Amino acid sequence: MRITGDGTTGGTPARSDGGPYPLHGGAAGSAHRQPASPPVGPVGEGPAPEEVGYRGPTACAAAGITYRQLDYWARTGLVEPSVRPAYGSGTQRLYSFRDVVVLKIVKRFLDTGVALQNIRTAVQHLRDRGFRDLERMTLMSDGATVYECTSPDQVVSLLQGGQGVFGIAVGVVWRDVENALSQLHGERVDTGETLVGHNPADELAARRNRAV
């Protein structure tokens, strides 16, 4: 599917053989949406991913963005925390694993010059898709249009047509965020308990100290 800034399909139509799909505003993903899969995220012992939230500084570290960007995107509705918004002074936003994946994707889109209107529609499309849909999705863009590809053949088709300048493999972003968050602190949504991440560097330092 394709996204265009004015909310129309425009340009080359979506292929009839199953993609790549140009995303567009309003109906993005509606014709090809699949039932949502059960949430998945960082694997390991402890609470399920949907029971864990991440505060702003942690989300920034995992997504590779500044707190100013995080705050601006939340205030303008580009990427809002789905676990808990900030209600005023003294409250902390809480982001889900999926939110952090979307934050990192938005950062990559902006770095490559994709129009903000297209990014907003892409964000909504990503939120509407099932988790396992995201893992196998590649987003391609020529700067003006964003295409969803779910197979290598679709990526090749776009490149041959001159429509794909860069691509974001969502599954790779997913694993990058998963690895980053496993080393950072999270918070149980129900109790507020802090969940301490496992940082290999800390373990190595502890071993060195024991050896001294």
MIDRENSE-608418 format. One record per residue (C-alpha): residue in one letter; x, y, z. Coordinates in steps of 0.1 Angstrom, whole numbers, plus 5000, padded with zeros to 4 digits. Layout:
N
aXYZ
...
//
This chain:
212
m500050005000
r501150364994
i501050675015
t500751014998
g500651345016
d497251445003
g495551125014
t495050994978
t496550694961
g497950884931
g500850764908
t501350394901
p498450184913
a498849894937
r499749564920
s497049304916
d499349014923
g499649084960
g501849384963
p503849594969
y501049794984
p501250174983
l499950315016
h497550615016
g495750825041
g492350725056
a492150365042
a495750265049
g495849895053
s492149845054
a491849635023
h494649405033
r494449405071
q494749075088
p493448985123
a495749115150
s498048855165
p498648825202
p501149085214
v504748965215
g507949155224
p511049105245
v511448735253
g512448605287
e511148535322
g508848775339
p505648955330
a504148935295
p505149225271
e501749385273
e502149415311
v505349615308
g505749985300
y508850205294
r509350565306
g510350845283
p514150825289
t514150455283
a512050485251
c514450745239
a517550535245
a516050225228
a514750425198
g517850645194
i515950985197
t516151285220
y513651355248
r512751675229
q511751465199
l509751225221
d507951505238
y507151695206
w505851375189
a503651295218
r502251655221
t501551665183
g499951325183
l502551165160
v503550885184
e501650895217
p502250655246
s499650375245
v500150255280
r499950585299
p499950945287
a501151235308
y498251395327
g500151685341
s503051775364
g504451475382
t503051205359
q505250995336
r504450885301
l504650505297
y505350355263
s504749995252
f507249785233
r505349845201
d505350225207
v509150215209
v509450015176
v507250285160
l509450565175
k512550415159
i510850375125
v509650735126
k513250845134
r514550655103
f511750805081
l512651155092
d516351105088
t515751005051
g513451305044
v509951145042
a507151395044
l505651425079
q502151375065
n503151045051
i504850945083
r501651015102
t499650785079
a502350515081
v502250525119
q498550475119
h498950185095
l501650025117
r499350055147
d496449885128
r498549585118
g499049265138
f502349215156
r503448925134
d502449135103
l505049395114
e507849135119
r507749045082
m507049385067
t509449605048
l508649975043
m510050125011
s510050485001
d511250724974
g510751014998
a507251114986
t505550774989
v505750485013
y505150125002
e504449815023
c506249505011
t505749165026
s508148955004
p511548994988
d509848984953
q507849294962
v511049484972
v512749384940
s509649494920
l509749844935
l513549874930
q513149774894
g510450034889
g512550304904
q510050364932
g512150234962
v515050454973
f515450315008
g513850055029
i513149975065
a512949615075
v510549635104
g511649295118
v515149425120
v514049735139
w511949505161
r514949295171
d517149605176
v514549755200
e514049415217
n517749385224
a518049745236
l515049725260
s516349395275
q519249595289
l517149885302
h514649925330
g510949865325
e507849905347
r505049675355
v501849845343
d499649695371
t501949745401
g504450015390
e507249775400
t510549855384
l511949575362
v515649585360
g517249505327
h520149275321
n523249465309
p526149235298
a528549515305
d527449525342
e528049155345
l531449175329
a532449455353
a531249245383
r533348955372
r536349175369
n535849315403
r535548965418
a538748865400
v540749155416
//
